Each structure stands twice: as C-alpha cells, then as structure tokens.
Amino acid sequence: MIRLIAIACLLLTLQGCTVIQSAQYAVARYCMLPEPARSANREAVALAMAPNRINIQCAGVDDE
C-alpha cells in the first residue's frame, strides 16, 4: 500500500513539471509572434476562456 502511494506521489510530481514546461513553451512561442498575430491570438483565447482571463506579458514588449 505504501509503495502504491509513493508511486502516485511521484506521478503527480512529474505531471507538475510537465505542466510548467508546457506553459513555458507556449508562452515563448506566443511572445515570438508578431504583434498582429498576438492580438488575434488574445481575442481567440479570451473568447475560449470567458469568463476567465489569462494575461501574458512578454519581456521587452509593450503591446496592450
């Protein structure tokens, strides 16, 4: 039983790393897009996530 719990904890820990790495990859790709593409992407994500919001700020870029 303890072994099963240890394996479950390990799997949950590994999943957390995967989520963070996926988010880092997605944000990096988003920030590489030109401004018109980022604007269109923001609108599409806003519609898909309503009523929730996501705010991504790219380093060295001021486009609001």
C-alpha positions as CSV (number, residue, x, y, z in Angstrom):
1,M,0.0,0.0,0.0
2,I,2.8,2.4,0.9
3,R,4.5,1.6,-2.4
4,L,1.3,2.5,-4.3
5,I,1.1,5.8,-2.5
6,A,4.7,6.6,-3.2
7,I,4.2,5.8,-6.9
8,A,1.1,8.0,-7.0
9,C,3.0,10.9,-5.4
10,L,5.9,10.5,-7.9
11,L,3.5,10.6,-10.8
12,L,1.8,13.7,-9.5
13,T,5.1,15.4,-9.0
14,L,6.2,14.6,-12.6
15,Q,3.0,15.8,-14.0
16,G,3.5,19.2,-12.4
17,C,6.9,19.6,-14.1
18,T,5.3,18.7,-17.4
19,V,2.6,21.4,-17.0
20,I,5.2,24.1,-16.2
21,Q,7.4,23.1,-19.1
22,S,4.4,23.2,-21.4
23,A,3.4,26.6,-20.2
24,Q,6.9,27.9,-20.7
25,Y,7.0,26.6,-24.2
26,A,3.6,28.0,-25.1
27,V,4.5,31.5,-23.7
28,A,7.8,31.5,-25.5
29,R,6.1,30.7,-28.8
30,Y,3.4,33.3,-28.2
31,C,6.0,36.0,-27.5
32,M,7.8,35.2,-30.7
33,L,4.7,36.0,-32.8
34,P,4.5,39.4,-34.4
35,E,2.0,41.9,-32.8
36,P,-0.9,41.4,-35.2
37,A,-0.8,37.6,-34.6
38,R,-0.6,38.1,-30.8
39,S,-3.6,40.4,-31.0
40,A,-5.7,37.9,-32.9
41,N,-4.5,35.1,-30.5
42,R,-5.5,37.2,-27.5
43,E,-9.0,37.6,-28.9
44,A,-9.4,33.9,-29.6
45,V,-8.2,32.9,-26.2
46,A,-10.4,35.5,-24.5
47,L,-13.4,34.0,-26.2
48,A,-12.5,30.5,-25.4
49,M,-11.7,31.2,-21.7
50,A,-14.6,33.5,-20.9
51,P,-15.5,34.4,-18.2
52,N,-11.9,33.7,-17.0
53,R,-8.8,35.6,-18.2
54,I,-5.1,35.0,-19.0
55,N,-2.6,37.8,-19.1
56,I,0.8,37.2,-20.7
57,Q,3.5,39.9,-20.6
58,C,6.4,39.4,-23.0
59,A,9.7,40.8,-21.8
60,G,10.7,43.9,-23.6
61,V,7.4,44.2,-25.5
62,D,4.7,46.7,-24.6
63,D,1.6,45.9,-26.6
64,E,-1.7,46.4,-24.8
